[in-house]
């Protein structure tokens, strides 16, 4: 028995695999499954029970603890979901130890190098890469929904010009449900399909308008003769008084950034979307919740924070001082763009972006070379430092994406907005998968209550 700080601890003394347990499938057929034998000890009492062991197509097996409470009277405790799978999913697979990321089985490096963003969307939504005719139909479906209801554009006027564009995104995307009533019934598959397409198609328009509003320029309407990424660049950077030609180098690099950010299994914002959706909330409200979560600096807000940090560091000579601060537990400063909950090896997305970053800066002849040099040097020093090595803290996707986006002309406040545009398809695919899962239940974690025990109300006059 483990006893710390006067509390009693229950622990799993043994987990072993034994085969041959018979059970029934949903369709009533008998199948053989492995099970985990758990040995529980609390004080002097010992008990053991067997729980089903679930096997995915890749990755570690999972102990199915759904019956643990009803069978033992105990909950599990896992803040931050360090050891908990919240759902079954067929969309994205990550092997954090080997730095692997697969969308529907396809390695992210192959999709980023050879694929385009809309076919990646199709793949995430429907499970297969599209054939030519399917790709064309999908593109037609998306471009029919790129415009916003004109009334929705007036919403922007209610915000201050200096509002953070992510604040505007949360508000405007949340407001979509007030405009598109005909696609809010989550029990109707056709309405779910239209809502999914609307979200993917309208998000670039909403994001570009958030940017235009902040700099006082007129909104640019979408152009459906352009590709998804090219249209986004056009809506963001074109002005009515002159022609805007999309730079193909920029478009290719941005497509890569979008593909790399399109999904990332059960991360914080995706889990937020799933948990919001589990109550039956409409898809627009769920995606607005995901955007709000993404904004945090420990998640999607890190790309903006990386640029701010590099700006603060300024010169290579000052790097050691910042490394020292990052290691000091009394200093809240962390190296932004380093570390990941799942990747304990190099983030495969960062590897692709490192290359892309060099290409973009080279071909655009942008004078951001000192910033890239600073980033490379910071990476080198951190990767050799014992503190970072011991903790497996490698650069993550945000480390390089900010430098690329800045070279393209996006202000740092737009970085997380671009992340949201790209991640929308992942959120939508995961939301659909959740709704279609027959085992889906409202997300409702339990807690360990450590507050006051029951006590009686005391009148104001008797309070000390
Ligand atoms: N700089 C310095 N120390 C760090 C850092 C960092 N960036 N990241 C983690 N650590 C230390 C942390 O202090 C802890 O040390 P110790 O064991 O001595 O207490 C240890 O490493 C483990 O960290 P953790 O906070 O327990 O790890 P986590 O899995 O809960 O957090 C993280 C992951 C991404 C929130 C964290 O690494 C971090 O804050 N990184 C900086 C922000 C960032 O770049 N976020 C983008 C994430 S990738 C994009 C996305 O998918 O959203």
Boltz pocket constraint, residues with backbone or C-beta under 6 A from the ligand:
constraints:
  - pocket:
      binder: B
      contacts: [[A, 264], [A, 267], [A, 297], [A, 298], [A, 299], [A, 300], [A, 302], [A, 326], [A, 327], [A, 333], [A, 334], [A, 335], [A, 336], [A, 337], [A, 338], [A, 339], [A, 340], [A, 341], [A, 342], [A, 391], [A, 393], [A, 396], [A, 397], [A, 398]]
      max_distance: 6.0
